[in-house]
């Protein structure tokens, strides 16, 4: 993608004055020239070019000017991760965290010329991470050359909002909201009936989940769902969650996004909760994979695209709170971004350090993000990346699903007819379909609950190994689809 003349002049200035490494290593007292910020179109062009050429983008790869420009275009909000090493993210294991934070605030005060009360937005309770407001490029340059800085990133840069302004085609999943409140009458070919009067999705049968229920139903296992919340109008994910063959379990709902409650205002989270844990009773509606598991659902974002400061903070908070909940064994998140977000990465690592088994969506898109491989945070080694494949295959991704070397498991969720997976609707007593890597992820998290419930004394790694051993490509994972589809009956025997 060609950059305009202005951007070329900026790059030329950097080349003739000093290289990027030189800028980052200059003495803190030396001020850099404050230039006009790049346009959002120029910033996005650099992001897209990096992803196309390298397969990924990270703000640490950008020059001070590109980074500052993105901060400027993102309400001047900055997310800072600090520590004595790249893995020093946990405050409880970081004895010098207060001293490091004070040192960073001193540098910001020096260059911004303001009292910290005017620029500090948040200091995380559990992580070596804080959010601040920064106006000057020289402040960014000074921070980036401090040895205790793990990352400095824009805290509120809206990549997708800007990208959609330059593209007439919209993207779904990783490129649009993923929201919807529709209800659809299910095709009788897409489910079978089970006692007492519940519908079993065709995809469950393909993975031998109904047969696996003879050995495990998820009882005693708690799954944490990080998504857009759960519908207050769907009683099967509310007062009637603990009914029929699903008696003896609990559902809890929390809101950590914008302080406006736990209720789903998008529809996506409701469908994920349904495919994982919808009850098996006499309602005549779709049942979840782990219909006896407990569920803790977090409303952490407005939609599935995690690009605003409030969404990224909400997801980070959900990960840390679920990490600290000793009852939680599994975390599922079918949301993400096309590049890494430091504070979310810290939250994921924190949860992983507490023994949680984490499943994240590999990505779903239809237009301007279809050049992206596996999305963040699914590509992280601490997560299991899941994507959706077509019926009766383990290496043919769904029409809108992403694939790549970081994928760990697949789930059949797209039929030749075009139908996806039947689930509960946002509205009580109604049904709908859901597809993409989102439903594949939630279903796989439910499968993990079945395996763990069958073997309650097992560790995360033991559960994961059993899932791998029961999948298509074990012991030699496919280059783009990981271990493939899981035979759930085999996994619980």
PATOR-559972 format. One line per 2 residues: their letters; for each residue x, y, z of C-alpha. Coordinates in Angstrom, 1 decimal, always signed. Each point is the difference from the previous one (the first is absolute). Example, Ala and Ser with C-alpha at 12.3 -4.5 7.8 and 13.67 -1.06 7.14 Angstrom:
2
AS> +12.3/-4.5/+7.8 | +1.4/+3.4/-0.7
//
This chain:
493
XX> +0.0/+0.0/+0.0 | +1.6/+3.3/-1.1
XX> +0.5/+2.7/+2.6 | -0.6/+3.6/-0.9
XX> +2.7/+2.6/-0.5 | -0.4/+1.4/+3.5
XX> +0.7/-3.4/+1.6 | +3.0/-0.5/-2.3
XX> +1.4/+3.4/+1.2 | -0.5/-1.1/+3.6
XX> +1.9/-3.2/-0.6 | +2.7/+1.9/-1.8
XX> +0.4/+2.4/+3.0 | +0.4/-3.0/+2.3
XX> +2.6/-1.6/-2.3 | +2.2/+3.1/-0.4
XX> -0.2/+1.1/+3.7 | +0.4/-3.4/+1.7
XX> -1.3/-3.5/-0.3 | -2.9/-1.4/+2.1
XX> +2.4/-1.6/+2.4 | +1.8/+3.2/+0.5
XX> -3.1/+1.9/+0.8 | -1.0/-2.6/+2.6
XX> +3.4/+0.0/+1.6 | +0.5/+3.8/+0.2
XX> +0.5/+1.6/+3.4 | -3.3/+0.8/+1.8
XX> +0.9/+3.7/+0.1 | +0.2/+0.4/-3.8
XX> -3.3/+1.2/-1.4 | -1.2/-1.2/-3.4
XX> -1.6/+2.3/-2.6 | -3.8/+0.0/+0.4
XX> -1.4/-0.6/-3.5 | -3.5/-0.2/-1.2
XX> -1.6/-3.4/+0.7 | -0.5/-2.5/-2.9
XX> -3.6/-0.5/-1.2 | -1.9/-3.0/+1.1
XX> +0.1/-1.2/-3.6 | +3.8/+0.1/+0.1
XX> +0.2/-1.8/+3.3 | -2.4/-2.7/-1.2
XX> +2.0/-0.4/-3.1 | +3.1/-0.8/+2.1
XX> -1.9/-2.5/+2.1 | -1.5/-1.7/-3.1
XX> +3.4/-0.2/-1.7 | +1.6/-1.6/+3.0
XX> -2.7/-2.6/+0.2 | +0.2/-0.8/-3.7
XX> +3.8/-0.2/+0.0 | +0.8/-1.5/+3.4
XX> -3.3/-1.6/+1.0 | -0.4/+2.3/+3.1
XX> +0.3/+3.5/+1.3 | +1.2/+1.3/+3.4
XX> +0.3/+3.6/+1.1 | +3.5/-0.8/+1.2
XX> +1.0/-0.3/-3.6 | -1.1/+3.6/-0.8
XX> +2.1/+3.2/+0.1 | -0.7/+2.5/+2.7
XX> -1.8/+2.2/-2.4 | -2.4/-2.7/-1.3
XX> -0.7/-1.0/+3.6 | -0.6/+3.5/+1.2
XX> -2.2/+0.7/-3.0 | -2.2/-2.9/+0.9
XX> -0.1/+1.2/+3.6 | -1.0/+3.5/-1.2
XX> -2.7/-1.5/-2.2 | -1.1/-2.2/+2.9
XX> -1.0/+2.8/+2.5 | +3.6/+0.2/+1.2
XX> -0.6/-3.1/+2.2 | +3.1/-2.2/+0.6
XX> +0.2/-3.5/+1.5 | +3.4/-0.7/+1.7
XX> +1.3/-3.3/+1.1 | +3.0/-0.1/+2.3
XX> +2.2/-2.5/+1.8 | +3.5/-1.1/+0.6
XX> -0.3/-2.4/-2.9 | -2.4/-0.8/-2.8
XX> -1.7/-2.6/+2.2 | -0.3/+2.2/+3.1
XX> -3.7/+0.7/-0.4 | -1.4/-1.2/+3.4
XX> +0.1/+2.6/+2.7 | -0.1/-2.6/+2.7
XX> +3.2/-1.5/-1.3 | +1.7/+3.4/-0.7
XX> +1.5/+1.4/+3.2 | +1.1/+3.3/-1.7
XX> -3.2/+0.8/-1.8 | -0.7/+3.1/+2.0
XX> +3.4/+1.4/-0.6 | -0.2/-0.7/-3.7
XX> -3.4/+1.7/-0.3 | +1.3/+3.1/+1.9
XX> +3.0/+0.1/-2.4 | -2.2/+0.0/-3.0
XX> -2.3/+2.7/+1.4 | +3.0/+2.1/+0.7
XX> +1.1/-0.2/-3.6 | -3.5/+0.9/-1.3
XX> -0.2/+2.9/+2.4 | +3.3/+1.3/-1.3
XX> -0.9/+0.0/-3.6 | -3.7/+0.8/+0.2
XX> +0.5/+2.7/+2.6 | -3.1/-1.1/+2.0
XX> -0.9/-1.5/+3.3 | -0.7/-3.7/-0.1
XX> -3.6/+0.6/+1.3 | -0.7/+1.5/-3.4
XX> +1.3/-2.8/-2.2 | -0.4/-3.3/+2.0
XX> -3.2/-1.8/-1.1 | +0.5/-3.5/+1.6
XX> +2.6/-2.0/+1.9 | -0.8/-3.7/-0.2
XX> -0.5/-1.9/+3.3 | +1.5/-3.3/-1.1
XX> +2.2/+0.8/-3.0 | +3.0/+2.2/-0.7
XX> -2.1/+2.1/-2.3 | -1.5/+3.5/+0.0
XX> -1.8/+2.4/-2.2 | +1.0/+3.7/-0.4
XX> -0.6/+3.0/-2.3 | +3.0/+1.2/-1.9
XX> +0.1/+2.9/-2.4 | +3.7/+0.3/-1.1
XX> +2.0/-2.2/-2.3 | +3.1/+0.6/+2.0
XX> -1.7/-1.6/+3.1 | -0.6/-3.1/-2.1
XX> +3.6/-0.1/-1.1 | +1.3/+0.4/+3.5
XX> -2.2/-2.8/+1.3 | +0.9/-2.5/-2.7
XX> +3.7/+0.2/+0.8 | -0.6/-0.8/+3.7
XX> +1.2/-3.5/+1.0 | -3.0/-0.6/+2.2
XX> -2.5/+0.5/-2.9 | -1.6/-3.1/-1.4
XX> -2.3/+1.8/-2.5 | -1.4/+3.4/-0.8
XX> -3.1/-0.2/-2.1 | -2.9/+2.2/-1.2
XX> -2.8/-0.5/+2.6 | -3.0/+0.9/-2.2
XX> +1.0/-0.2/-3.7 | -3.0/-1.1/-2.1
XX> +1.6/-1.9/-2.8 | -3.3/-1.6/-1.3
XX> -1.9/+3.2/+0.2 | +2.6/+1.8/-2.2
XX> +0.4/-3.0/-2.3 | -3.7/-0.3/-0.7
XX> +0.0/+3.7/-0.9 | +2.4/-0.8/-2.8
XX> -1.7/-3.2/-1.1 | -3.5/-0.3/-1.4
XX> -0.1/-3.7/+0.9 | -0.7/-0.8/+3.6
XX> +1.4/-3.0/+1.9 | -1.6/-2.3/+2.5
XX> +1.5/-1.6/+3.1 | +3.4/+1.6/+0.2
XX> -1.1/+2.9/-2.2 | -3.4/+0.9/+1.2
XX> -2.1/-0.2/+3.1 | -1.1/-3.7/-0.2
XX> -3.2/+1.1/+1.6 | -3.6/-1.0/-0.9
XX> -3.3/-0.6/+1.7 | -1.7/-2.2/-2.6
XX> -2.1/-3.1/+0.7 | -0.3/-2.8/-2.5
XX> -2.1/-3.1/-0.2 | +2.3/-3.0/-0.1
XX> +0.1/-2.4/-3.0 | -0.9/-3.5/+1.3
XX> +3.0/-1.4/-1.9 | +2.3/+2.1/+2.2
XX> -0.8/-1.7/+3.4 | -1.1/-3.2/+1.6
XX> -2.1/-0.3/+3.2 | +1.1/-1.3/+3.4
XX> -1.7/-0.5/+3.3 | -1.8/+1.6/+1.7
XX> -0.7/+2.3/-3.0 | +3.1/+1.7/-1.2
XX> +1.5/+0.6/-3.5 | +3.5/-1.3/-0.7
XX> +1.9/+2.0/-2.7 | +1.2/-2.0/-3.0
XX> +3.6/+1.2/+0.7 | -0.1/-1.7/+3.5
XX> -0.8/-3.3/-1.7 | +2.9/+0.4/-2.4
XX> +2.3/+0.2/+3.0 | -1.7/-2.9/+1.9
XX> -1.0/+2.3/+2.8 | -3.4/-1.7/+0.7
XX> +1.8/-3.3/+0.5 | +2.5/+1.8/+2.3
XX> -2.8/+1.1/+2.2 | -0.3/-3.6/+1.2
XX> +3.4/+0.6/+1.7 | +0.0/+3.7/+0.8
XX> -2.3/+3.0/+0.0 | +2.3/+2.7/+1.4
XX> -1.2/-0.3/+3.6 | +2.3/+1.7/+2.5
XX> +1.9/+2.0/-2.6 | -0.3/+3.8/-0.2
XX> +0.6/+1.8/-3.4 | +0.7/+3.7/-0.2
XX> -1.4/+1.7/-3.1 | +1.5/+3.4/-1.0
XX> -2.3/+1.5/-2.6 | -2.9/+2.6/-0.3
XX> -2.0/-1.4/+2.9 | -3.1/-2.1/+0.1
XX> -3.6/+1.0/-1.0 | -2.2/+0.9/+3.0
XX> -2.9/-1.2/-2.2 | +1.2/-3.5/-0.4
XX> -1.2/-1.9/+3.1 | +1.8/-3.2/-0.9
XX> +3.2/+2.0/+0.7 | -1.6/+1.5/+3.1
XX> -2.6/-1.3/+2.4 | -0.4/-3.2/-1.9
XX> +3.7/-0.8/-0.5 | -0.2/-2.5/+2.8
XX> -2.9/-2.2/-1.2 | -0.7/-3.5/-1.3
XX> +3.1/-2.1/-0.5 | +2.1/+3.1/+0.6
XX> -1.0/+0.3/+3.7 | +2.6/+0.7/+2.7
XX> +2.1/+2.7/-1.7 | +0.3/+3.8/+0.0
XX> +0.3/+2.9/-2.4 | +1.5/+3.4/+0.9
XX> +0.1/+3.1/-2.0 | +2.4/+3.0/+0.3
XX> +0.4/+3.3/-1.8 | +3.5/+1.5/-0.4
XX> -0.7/+2.2/-3.0 | -0.9/+3.6/+0.4
XX> -1.7/-0.7/+3.4 | -3.4/-0.6/-1.7
XX> -0.7/-3.5/+1.3 | +0.3/-3.6/-1.2
XX> -2.9/-0.1/-2.5 | +0.9/-0.9/-3.6
XX> -0.7/+2.9/-2.3 | +1.5/-1.6/-3.0
XX> -1.3/-3.6/-0.1 | +3.4/-1.7/-0.6
XX> +0.7/-1.0/+3.6 | -3.4/-1.5/+0.4
XX> +0.6/-2.4/-2.9 | +3.4/-1.0/+1.3
XX> -1.5/-0.7/+3.5 | -2.7/-2.1/-1.7
XX> +2.4/-2.3/-2.0 | +2.1/-0.6/+3.1
XX> -2.5/-0.4/+2.8 | -3.7/+0.3/-1.1
XX> -2.1/-2.4/+2.2 | -1.3/-3.4/-0.9
XX> -3.7/+0.2/+1.0 | -3.5/-0.3/-1.5
XX> +0.0/+3.5/-1.7 | +0.5/-1.5/-3.5
XX> +3.0/+2.3/-0.6 | +3.7/-0.6/-0.8
XX> +2.2/-1.5/+2.7 | +3.6/+1.0/+0.7
XX> +3.1/-2.2/-0.2 | +0.6/+0.1/+3.8
XX> -3.6/+0.2/+1.2 | +0.9/-0.7/+3.6
XX> +3.0/+2.4/+0.3 | -0.1/+3.2/+2.0
XX> +0.3/+3.3/-2.0 | +1.5/+3.3/+1.0
XX> -0.7/+2.5/-2.8 | +1.7/+3.4/-0.3
XX> -1.3/+2.8/-2.1 | +3.4/+1.5/-0.9
XX> -0.6/+1.7/-3.3 | -2.6/+1.6/-2.2
XX> +0.7/-2.4/-2.8 | +2.6/-2.5/-1.2
XX> +2.5/+2.6/-1.3 | +2.2/+0.9/+2.9
XX> +1.4/+3.4/-1.1 | -1.4/+2.6/+2.5
XX> +1.7/+0.8/+3.3 | -3.1/-1.0/+2.0
XX> -0.2/-3.4/-1.8 | +3.7/-0.8/+0.3
XX> -0.1/+0.9/+3.7 | -3.2/-2.0/+0.5
XX> +1.5/-3.1/-1.5 | +3.2/+0.4/+2.0
XX> -2.1/+0.3/+3.2 | -2.1/-3.0/-0.9
XX> +3.1/-2.1/-0.5 | +1.6/+1.1/+3.3
XX> -3.2/-0.6/+2.0 | -0.6/-3.4/-1.5
XX> +3.6/-0.8/+0.6 | -0.4/+0.8/+3.7
XX> -3.2/-2.1/+0.2 | +1.2/-3.4/+1.2
XX> -3.3/-1.7/-1.2 | +0.7/+0.9/-3.6
XX> +1.9/-2.6/-2.1 | -0.7/+1.1/-3.5
XX> -0.3/+3.4/-1.7 | -1.6/+0.5/-3.5
XX> +0.2/+3.2/-2.0 | -1.3/+0.3/-3.5
XX> +1.3/+3.6/-0.5 | +3.2/+1.6/-1.0
XX> +2.1/+2.4/-2.2 | +2.3/-0.4/-3.0
XX> +3.0/+1.2/+2.0 | +1.1/-0.4/+3.6
XX> -1.2/+2.1/+2.9 | +2.4/+0.1/+2.9
XX> -2.4/+0.2/+2.8 | -2.1/-2.9/-1.3
XX> +3.2/-2.0/-0.5 | +0.9/+0.6/+3.6
XX> -3.5/-1.1/+1.1 | +0.3/-3.2/-2.0
XX> +3.4/-0.8/+1.4 | -1.3/+0.7/+3.5
XX> -2.9/-2.4/-0.5 | +2.3/-2.6/-1.5
XX> +2.4/+0.3/+3.0 | -3.0/-0.9/+2.2
XX> -0.5/-3.3/-1.8 | -2.9/+0.9/-2.2
XX> -0.6/-1.7/-3.3 | -0.7/+2.8/-2.5
XX> -1.8/-0.3/-3.4 | -0.1/+2.9/-2.4
XX> -1.5/+0.5/-3.5 | +2.3/-0.3/-2.9
XX> -1.8/+2.7/-1.9 | -3.0/+0.6/-2.3
XX> -0.3/+2.5/-2.8 | -1.4/+0.6/-3.4
XX> +1.7/+3.0/-1.7 | +2.7/+2.5/+1.0
XX> +1.5/-2.3/+2.7 | +0.0/-3.2/-2.1
XX> +3.8/+0.4/-0.5 | +0.5/-0.6/+3.7
XX> +1.0/-3.4/+1.4 | -0.7/-1.0/+3.6
XX> -1.0/+3.0/+2.1 | +1.0/+1.2/+3.4
XX> -0.1/-1.4/+2.7 | -0.5/-3.4/-1.6
XX> +3.5/+0.0/-1.4 | +1.5/+0.2/+3.5
XX> +1.7/-3.2/+1.3 | -2.1/+0.3/+3.2
XX> -3.2/-0.5/-1.9 | -1.6/-2.7/-2.1
XX> -1.0/+1.4/-3.4 | -3.1/-1.4/-1.5
XX> -1.5/+0.4/-3.5 | -3.1/-1.4/-1.7
XX> +0.0/-2.5/-2.9 | -2.6/-1.4/-2.4
XX> -2.1/-3.1/+0.8 | +1.9/-3.3/-0.4
XX> +3.4/+1.8/-0.3 | +2.8/+0.9/+2.3
XX> +2.0/+2.1/-2.5 | -2.5/+2.1/-1.9
XX> -0.7/+3.2/+1.9 | -3.4/+1.5/+0.0
XX> -0.6/+2.7/-2.6 | +0.7/+2.8/+2.5
XX> +2.5/-1.7/+2.3 | +3.7/+0.6/+0.4
XX> +2.7/-2.7/+0.1 | +3.7/-0.1/+0.6
XX> +2.9/-1.6/+1.8 | -1.2/+1.1/+3.4
XX> -3.4/-1.9/-0.2 | -0.2/-2.7/+2.6
XX> -3.4/-1.6/-0.6 | -2.9/+0.1/-2.5
XX> -3.8/-0.4/+0.4 | -2.5/-0.9/-2.8
XX> -2.5/+2.9/-0.1 | -0.9/+0.5/-3.7
XX> -2.2/-2.3/-2.0 | -0.2/-0.4/-3.8
XX> -3.5/+1.5/+0.3 | +1.6/+3.2/+1.6
XX> -1.5/-0.7/+3.4 | +2.1/+0.6/+3.1
XX> -0.5/-1.1/+3.6 | -3.4/+0.3/+1.6
XX> -0.1/+2.0/+3.3 | -2.3/+1.9/+2.3
XX> -1.1/+3.4/-1.3 | +0.4/+3.2/+1.9
XX> -3.7/-0.2/+0.6 | -1.7/-2.5/+2.3
XX> -1.5/-3.1/-1.6 | +1.7/+0.7/-3.4
XX> +2.9/-1.4/-1.9 | +2.7/+1.1/-2.5
XX> +3.1/-1.1/-1.8 | +3.6/+1.1/+0.6
XX> +3.2/-0.7/-1.9 | +3.6/+1.0/-0.4
XX> +3.0/-0.7/+2.2 | -2.1/+1.5/+2.9
XX> -2.3/-3.0/+0.3 | +2.9/-2.4/-0.7
XX> +1.8/+1.5/+3.0 | -2.9/-0.1/+2.4
XX> -0.8/-3.6/-0.9 | +3.6/-1.1/+0.5
XX> +0.0/+1.7/+3.4 | -3.1/-2.1/+0.8
XX> +1.8/-3.1/-1.2 | +2.9/+0.8/+2.4
XX> -2.5/+0.2/+2.8 | -1.3/-3.5/-0.8
XX> +3.6/-1.4/+0.1 | +0.8/+1.8/+3.3
XX> -3.2/-1.0/+1.7 | +0.8/-3.6/-0.9
XX> +3.4/+0.4/+1.5 | -0.3/+2.6/+2.8
XX> +3.4/-0.5/+1.5 | +1.8/+0.6/-3.3
XX> +2.1/+3.1/-0.8 | -0.5/+2.3/-2.9
XX> +2.7/-1.7/-2.0 | -1.5/-3.5/+0.6
XX> -3.4/+1.2/-1.3 | +1.6/+1.6/-3.0
XX> +2.1/-3.0/-0.9 | -3.1/-2.2/+0.2
XX> -1.8/+2.3/-2.4 | +3.0/-0.1/-2.4
XX> +0.2/-3.8/+0.2 | -3.7/-0.2/-1.0
XX> +0.3/+2.3/-3.0 | +0.5/-0.7/-3.7
XX> +3.6/+0.8/-0.6 | +1.6/-1.2/+3.3
XX> +3.0/-0.4/+0.4 | +0.9/+2.1/-3.1
XX> -2.0/+3.3/-0.1 | -1.0/+1.4/-3.3
XX> +1.9/+3.2/-1.1 | -3.2/+2.1/-0.1
XX> -2.6/-1.9/+2.1 | +1.9/-1.3/+3.0
XX> -1.2/-3.3/+1.4 | -3.3/+0.3/-1.9
XX> -3.4/-1.2/+1.2 | -0.4/-1.6/+3.4
XX> -1.7/-3.3/+0.4 | -1.7/+0.9/+3.3
XX> -1.1/-3.6/+0.8 | +3.6/-1.1/-0.2
XX> +1.1/+3.0/+2.1 | -2.2/-0.9/+2.9
X> +0.5/-3.8/+0.0
//
